[in-house]
Amino acid sequence: MGKIITVGREFGSGGREIGRKLAEKLRFAYYDHEIVVEIAKRTDLATEYIQSVEEKRPFPLMSITTGHTFWASPNPVMDQQLEVLKTESV
């Protein structure tokens, strides 16, 4: 797997636009809501559920960005995010 950059943001911060521009400049794939839709396609989970899990997790994508898992999760969403990023099929 190649490099991954995550951009944390809050409502109204412009983080989505910054992320898109950064991805374009670096020629990286850009994922936002697309990753939620892709996980829903690959699983029987509703997009609303996937979004709620992502929003509540204390450190979204932490295991992907650091290569370590610091907490156990019985939830398949994190594993599916990693699979989507590995295949880059979104």
HUFENKA-V470760 format. One record per residue. N is the residue number from 1. RES is the residue in one small letter. OMEGA is omega in whole degrees, 0 to 359 (none if undefined). NEAR is the number of other C-alpha atoms within 12 Angstrom. Layout:
n=N res=RES omega=OMEGA near=NEAR
n=N res=RES omega=OMEGA near=NEAR
//
This chain:
n=1 res=m omega=180 near=13
n=2 res=g omega=181 near=13
n=3 res=k omega=178 near=17
n=4 res=i omega=174 near=26
n=5 res=i omega=176 near=23
n=6 res=t omega=178 near=27
n=7 res=v omega=176 near=24
n=8 res=g omega=182 near=20
n=9 res=r omega=173 near=16
n=10 res=e omega=182 near=10
n=11 res=f omega=177 near=9
n=12 res=g omega=184 near=9
n=13 res=s omega=184 near=12
n=14 res=g omega=183 near=14
n=15 res=g omega=179 near=18
n=16 res=r omega=180 near=21
n=17 res=e omega=177 near=19
n=18 res=i omega=179 near=19
n=19 res=g omega=179 near=25
n=20 res=r omega=181 near=21
n=21 res=k omega=179 near=17
n=22 res=l omega=179 near=20
n=23 res=a omega=179 near=22
n=24 res=e omega=182 near=14
n=25 res=k omega=181 near=12
n=26 res=l omega=183 near=14
n=27 res=r omega=176 near=15
n=28 res=f omega=171 near=19
n=29 res=a omega=179 near=27
n=30 res=y omega=179 near=28
n=31 res=y omega=173 near=28
n=32 res=d omega=179 near=25
n=33 res=h omega=181 near=18
n=34 res=e omega=181 near=21
n=35 res=i omega=177 near=31
n=36 res=v omega=179 near=31
n=37 res=v omega=180 near=26
n=38 res=e omega=178 near=29
n=39 res=i omega=178 near=33
n=40 res=a omega=178 near=24
n=41 res=k omega=185 near=20
n=42 res=r omega=183 near=22
n=43 res=t omega=174 near=21
n=44 res=d omega=183 near=16
n=45 res=l omega=178 near=21
n=46 res=a omega=180 near=18
n=47 res=t omega=180 near=22
n=48 res=e omega=179 near=17
n=49 res=y omega=181 near=20
n=50 res=i omega=179 near=32
n=51 res=q omega=181 near=25
n=52 res=s omega=178 near=16
n=53 res=v omega=180 near=24
n=54 res=e omega=182 near=27
n=55 res=e omega=183 near=19
n=56 res=k omega=183 near=13
n=57 res=r omega=185 near=20
n=58 res=p omega=181 near=14
n=59 res=f omega=183 near=20
n=60 res=p omega=178 near=29
n=61 res=l omega=182 near=31
n=62 res=m omega=183 near=24
n=63 res=s omega=179 near=22
n=64 res=i omega=185 near=26
n=65 res=t omega=182 near=21
n=66 res=t omega=184 near=15
n=67 res=g omega=181 near=13
n=68 res=h omega=173 near=12
n=69 res=t omega=184 near=16
n=70 res=f omega=177 near=16
n=71 res=w omega=178 near=15
n=72 res=a omega=179 near=12
n=73 res=s omega=176 near=15
n=74 res=p omega=186 near=9
n=75 res=n omega=182 near=18
n=76 res=p omega=185 near=21
n=77 res=v omega=181 near=36
n=78 res=m omega=178 near=30
n=79 res=d omega=180 near=25
n=80 res=q omega=176 near=28
n=81 res=q omega=180 near=38
n=82 res=l omega=179 near=26
n=83 res=e omega=178 near=21
n=84 res=v omega=180 near=28
n=85 res=l omega=178 near=31
n=86 res=k omega=184 near=18
n=87 res=t omega=180 near=15
n=88 res=e omega=182 near=21
n=89 res=s omega=181 near=19
n=90 res=v omega=none near=22
//
